[in-house]
Amino acid sequence: MIKRRNFLALAAVLGPLASVSARAAVGLPAVEVFKNPYCSCCEAWVSHLKAAGFAVKVNLVEDTAPVRRRAGIPERLGSCHTALVAGYALEGHVPAADVKRLLAERPDAAGLAVPGMPVGAPGMEAGARKDPFDVLLVDRRGQATVFASHNKA
C-alpha cells in the first residue's frame, strides 16, 4: 500500500509530465481512422499519431474505399486505411509532422495521401530500411502534387 506522502511526492514529480502531454494535445483535432480489423500496420500508424499528440478514434471496416471516395481521394492514391481530420482526408501512412503542417497551412484540398505502403513510412518500419516516398497533397478535383518527400538520399 502506498503511503499518502509517497503518493503526493510521486504526483508532484509526474504531474508536470502529465500536463506537458495534455498541453501537446491542445489544439490538435481528433483523427478518425477507418481500417480493416486485421491490419497491423494501420495499428502502428495509429500509435504514431497518438505519440505525436493526436487523439484517435478507430473504426473497423471491411472496405475503406467508400470512405476514401466520400473524402475525395481517388482510388489510384489508395492505401490500407483512410482517416479524417478537421475536414481533410489522410490516406495511408502519412507522417504526423505532415498532418500538423497541413492543419497549420490549411490549403484548399481534399487531404494528403501516401499511396501504397512504402517501407519506412510511419507504421511501415522494417529495421533500418527506409525507402523514399512522397506525401501527396490531393486537391478537390483529385489531382495530386508533392507536399513533402521523405527518406530521400
C-alpha positions in Angstrom: 0.0 0.0 0.0 1.4 3.4 -0.9 1.6 6.0 1.8 -0.1 9.3 1.3 3.2 11.3 1.4 4.8 9.0 -1.1 1.8 9.4 -3.4 1.9 13.2 -3.1 5.7 13.1 -3.8 5.1 11.0 -6.9 2.2 13.2 -8.0 4.5 16.2 -7.7 7.0 14.6 -10.0 4.7 13.1 -12.5 2.1 15.9 -12.5 4.1 18.3 -14.7 4.8 15.5 -17.1 1.1 14.7 -17.5 0.3 18.3 -18.1 3.0 18.5 -20.8 1.3 15.7 -22.8 -2.1 17.3 -22.2 -0.8 20.6 -23.5 0.7 18.9 -26.5 -2.7 17.6 -27.4 -4.4 21.0 -27.0 -5.1 22.5 -30.4 -4.8 19.2 -32.2 -8.1 17.9 -33.6 -9.1 14.3 -33.2 -8.4 11.9 -36.1 -11.0 9.4 -37.1 -9.4 6.3 -38.7 -11.2 3.7 -40.9 -9.2 0.5 -41.2 -9.5 -3.2 -41.7 -9.7 -5.1 -38.5 -6.8 -7.4 -39.5 -4.2 -4.7 -40.5 -1.4 -4.4 -38.0 0.5 -1.7 -39.9 -2.6 0.5 -39.5 -2.4 0.0 -35.7 1.3 1.0 -35.8 0.3 4.2 -37.7 -2.4 5.0 -35.1 0.3 4.6 -32.4 2.5 7.0 -34.4 -0.3 9.6 -34.4 -1.0 9.2 -30.7 2.7 9.6 -29.9 2.6 12.9 -31.8 -0.3 14.1 -29.6 -3.4 13.3 -31.6 -6.5 11.8 -30.1 -7.5 8.9 -32.4 -10.8 7.1 -32.8 -10.5 3.8 -34.8 -13.4 2.4 -36.8 -13.1 -1.1 -38.1 -14.5 -1.6 -41.6 -14.1 -4.3 -44.2 -13.6 -1.8 -47.0 -12.1 1.7 -46.8 -13.0 2.6 -50.4 -16.4 4.2 -49.6 -14.8 6.4 -47.0 -11.9 7.3 -49.4 -14.4 8.1 -52.2 -16.6 10.3 -50.0 -13.5 12.2 -48.8 -12.4 13.0 -52.3 -9.3 10.7 -52.5 -9.1 8.9 -55.9 -8.7 5.1 -55.8 -5.3 5.4 -57.6 -4.0 7.1 -54.5 -5.4 4.4 -52.1 -3.7 2.6 -49.3 -4.7 0.4 -46.4 -6.5 3.0 -44.3 -8.3 6.3 -44.5 -8.6 8.9 -41.8 -10.5 12.1 -41.4 -9.2 15.2 -39.5 -10.6 18.7 -39.4 -12.2 18.5 -42.9 -9.3 16.7 -44.5 -8.7 13.1 -45.5 -5.5 11.3 -44.7 -4.9 8.3 -47.0 -2.2 5.8 -45.9 0.9 6.2 -43.8 1.1 10.0 -43.7 3.7 11.2 -41.1 2.2 13.1 -38.2 4.5 16.1 -38.9 2.9 16.4 -42.3 -0.6 16.2 -40.8 0.4 19.1 -38.4 1.8 21.1 -41.3 -1.5 20.5 -43.3 -3.5 21.7 -40.3 -1.3 24.8 -39.8 -1.3 25.8 -43.5 -5.0 24.9 -44.2 -4.7 24.6 -48.0 -7.9 24.2 -50.1 -7.6 20.5 -50.6 -9.2 17.1 -50.0 -6.2 16.0 -48.0 -2.9 14.1 -48.0 -2.1 10.7 -49.4 0.8 8.2 -49.3 -0.2 5.7 -52.0 0.7 2.1 -51.4 2.6 1.1 -48.3 6.2 2.3 -48.6 8.7 0.7 -46.3 10.0 3.3 -43.8 6.8 5.3 -43.6 5.2 5.6 -40.1 3.7 2.2 -39.3 5.7 0.5 -42.1 9.1 0.3 -40.4 11.3 -2.6 -41.3 14.5 -2.3 -39.4 17.0 0.1 -40.9 15.3 0.0 -44.4 13.7 3.3 -45.3 12.5 3.6 -48.9 12.0 7.1 -50.3 8.3 8.2 -50.5 6.3 11.3 -51.2 3.3 12.6 -49.3 0.9 14.0 -51.9 -1.5 16.9 -51.5 -4.7 16.0 -53.2 -6.9 18.8 -54.5 -10.6 18.8 -54.6 -10.5 17.6 -58.3 -8.4 14.6 -57.3 -5.2 15.9 -58.7 -2.0 15.4 -56.6 1.2 17.4 -56.1 4.1 16.6 -53.8 3.5 18.1 -50.4 6.6 16.5 -48.7 9.3 14.0 -49.5 10.8 11.6 -47.1 13.9 9.3 -46.9 15.5 10.9 -50.0 19.2 10.4 -50.3 
